[in-house]
Amino acid sequence: MMSLALAGKALWALLVVGWYLLRRPFDRRARRGRLTIDRSKGADTQRMIISLTGLGIIPGIYIATGFPRFASYPPHPALLVFGIIVGIIALILFRLTHKALGKMWSVSLQLKQDHKLITTGIYKRIRHPMYTAFWCLAIAQALLLPNYIAGFAGLVGFGYLFFSRVGPEENMMGEAFAEEYDLYRARTWRVLPYIY
């Protein structure tokens, strides 16, 4: 059982490294772009900190120290397998979303100079596939880490970011792209096709 727990921790760490490596070149490119709208301060900074705590800090402490041990439970091979599958889906979605957005991508509520509404590729049917990828990352964390606090912290942290940010983000896009965004919104799903 101990080796399964170590495997889950190692796989979670690989997932985070993979996410970082996929995002890094886009992050560097995005920092060079000039902004026309920047709503990254205040509430959005708070959302990002809470999400980072759940998806990175709490599980990182658990992996490094085993804390909180009282919340651990025996790992199960099926959870590990499902965690790997969901983690791979998360990385694929991250890659597809970053590739589709290109220089329009931003980590926060920002719009670039000459910003274009992306409605092709993975964005053809889903308005927020990046959030879908983060939900998958949080689910993979819950499946890979056999600890009720460290495993589920990602769902809580990212859940807070998602539910408090998706509305303001859609309002910002509606203000910037008006009827074009309204039409796009009418023909797409928010996060999951045919469900949400």
VENDAHU-V237325 format. One record per residue. N is the residue number from 1. SS is DSSP state (a for helix, b for strand, c for the rest). PHI is phi in degrees with one decimal (NA if undefined). NEAR is the number of other ideal C-beta (glycine too) atoms within 8 Angstrom. Layout:
n->[N	N]
ss->[SS	SS]
phi->[PHI	PHI]
near->[NEAR	NEAR]
This chain:
n->[1	2	3	4	5	6	7	8	9	10	11	12	13	14	15	16	17	18	19	20	21	22	23	24	25	26	27	28	29	30	31	32	33	34	35	36	37	38	39	40	41	42	43	44	45	46	47	48	49	50	51	52	53	54	55	56	57	58	59	60	61	62	63	64	65	66	67	68	69	70	71	72	73	74	75	76	77	78	79	80	81	82	83	84	85	86	87	88	89	90	91	92	93	94	95	96	97	98	99	100	101	102	103	104	105	106	107	108	109	110	111	112	113	114	115	116	117	118	119	120	121	122	123	124	125	126	127	128	129	130	131	132	133	134	135	136	137	138	139	140	141	142	143	144	145	146	147	148	149	150	151	152	153	154	155	156	157	158	159	160	161	162	163	164	165	166	167	168	169	170	171	172	173	174	175	176	177	178	179	180	181	182	183	184	185	186	187	188	189	190	191	192	193	194	195	196]
ss->[c	a	a	a	a	a	a	a	a	a	a	a	a	a	a	a	a	a	a	a	a	a	a	a	a	a	a	a	a	a	a	a	c	c	b	b	b	b	c	c	c	c	a	a	a	a	a	a	a	a	a	a	a	a	a	a	a	a	a	a	a	a	a	a	a	c	c	c	a	a	a	b	c	c	c	c	a	a	a	a	a	a	a	a	a	a	a	a	a	a	a	a	a	a	a	a	a	a	a	a	a	a	a	a	c	c	c	c	c	b	b	b	c	c	c	c	c	c	c	c	a	a	a	c	c	b	c	c	a	a	a	a	a	a	a	a	a	a	a	a	a	a	a	a	c	c	b	a	a	a	a	a	a	a	a	a	a	a	a	a	a	a	a	a	a	a	a	a	a	a	a	a	a	a	a	a	a	a	a	a	a	a	a	a	a	a	c	c	b	c	c	c	c	c	c	c]
phi->[NA	-62.0	-68.6	-65.7	-62.9	-65.2	-62.6	-60.5	-63.6	-64.0	-66.6	-61.9	-61.5	-63.6	-61.7	-66.1	-63.1	-60.1	-59.5	-61.9	-65.3	-68.6	-82.4	-51.7	-62.6	-71.7	-63.1	-63.0	-66.1	-64.4	-65.9	-82.2	-73.6	-85.2	-99.6	-106.1	-131.8	-138.5	-114.8	-85.9	-86.3	67.6	-60.8	-70.0	-62.8	-61.7	-58.8	-63.8	-65.1	-64.6	-64.3	-60.8	-61.1	-74.4	-92.4	-135.8	-70.1	-62.6	-65.2	-63.9	-63.1	-61.0	-66.1	-74.4	-123.8	84.6	-80.8	-92.8	-60.5	-62.3	-94.9	-79.4	-140.2	-63.5	-70.4	-126.2	-56.7	-64.4	-64.0	-62.0	-62.6	-63.5	-62.1	-63.8	-61.8	-66.3	-64.0	-64.9	-59.4	-59.0	-65.6	-62.6	-63.3	-58.9	-62.1	-64.5	-69.1	-64.4	-64.0	-65.8	-75.2	54.8	-75.9	-80.3	-67.8	-147.7	-74.8	-129.5	-80.0	-141.9	-125.4	-83.6	-64.6	59.6	-64.9	-115.0	-79.4	-88.3	-131.1	-117.7	62.7	-65.7	-84.8	-65.3	-115.6	-122.1	-76.7	-131.5	-66.0	-64.4	-67.4	-58.6	-62.5	-67.8	-60.6	-63.6	-60.6	-65.8	-67.0	-59.8	-59.3	-63.7	-80.2	-84.9	-103.0	-79.3	-149.3	-60.9	-86.1	-65.5	-66.8	-91.0	-61.2	-65.2	-63.9	-70.4	-63.1	-71.1	-57.0	-60.8	-59.6	-60.2	-69.4	-94.8	-110.2	-60.7	-63.7	-58.7	-66.3	-66.5	-62.4	-61.1	-66.9	-63.1	-64.9	-76.4	-115.1	44.9	-62.2	-59.0	-73.5	-59.9	-66.0	-62.6	-63.5	-68.4	-105.8	-125.7	-100.7	-70.8	-132.1	-126.7	-57.6	67.2	-121.2	-146.4]
near->[6	5	6	12	11	8	9	16	12	8	13	16	9	8	15	9	8	9	12	8	7	11	10	8	6	12	9	8	10	11	6	5	9	5	9	7	9	8	10	9	6	5	7	13	9	8	12	11	8	11	13	10	11	16	14	9	8	12	15	8	10	15	11	5	6	5	6	9	6	4	9	10	7	5	11	8	7	6	12	15	8	9	16	11	8	12	15	8	9	15	13	8	14	13	9	11	14	12	8	11	12	8	8	9	11	9	7	9	12	10	9	12	7	4	9	5	9	9	7	6	8	9	14	8	6	14	11	10	13	10	10	12	13	14	11	13	15	15	10	15	18	12	13	16	14	12	11	8	10	15	14	9	14	14	12	9	16	15	9	12	13	11	7	9	11	10	7	12	10	11	8	12	10	11	7	10	10	8	6	8	13	9	8	12	10	6	5	12	11	9	12	9	6	4	6	5]
